[in-house]
C-alpha cells in the first residue's frame, strides 16, 4: 500500500474529515465500500463522462445492494459511457474518515468508508445516448486530460493509471 494523496475537509464532506488515496490491490471490507470509479483508457486517452451535476468525471457510481465492486464498475461504465471493458484491475482505495460527529442524514458507513478506483482498457464503445444523468462521453489525450477539473484534483492517481495503462 502506497499513500499518494491526502485531502482534508473537502466541502462535500462533514468536517473535520480526511480522504486518503492509497495504491493497493487489496479490497477493503465489502460493507464499507460505497462506490467505484474507473480510469478507463483507449490507448493513452482517458474515457470521461460529462455528468449533469458534476461536469467531466470518470465513469462510476454507488454500489447497489448485492452487487460486487466489479459489477458496479461494469454497470456504471455501461450506463454512463456506453462502454465495456475486459479486465478490471483494482488500482486504489480512497479511504474516507469522518472525525466529526455523525450527521443525522449521513448515509454512508461511519466513521470510515471506501471508494474504489479501477484501471482498465476499453474493449468496446457503443453508441452513446445522453440521459438525465449524463450529457456526453469523450476520450481525452493526456495534454487535454490534464486540463480537466477531475484530473487536476486527482492528478496523482491519474498519473499512476496513465503509466500503468497498457497502450
Secondary structure as UniProt FT lines:
FT   STRAND          2..8
FT   TURN            11..12
FT   STRAND          17..23
FT   HELIX           30..32
FT   STRAND          33..42
FT   TURN            43..44
FT   STRAND          45..51
FT   TURN            52..54
FT   STRAND          55..57
FT   STRAND          59..62
FT   TURN            65..66
FT   HELIX           69..81
FT   STRAND          83..85
FT   STRAND          89..98
FT   TURN            104..105
FT   STRAND          112..125
FT   STRAND          134..140
FT   HELIX           142..145
FT   TURN            146..147
FT   HELIX           149..153
FT   HELIX           155..164
//
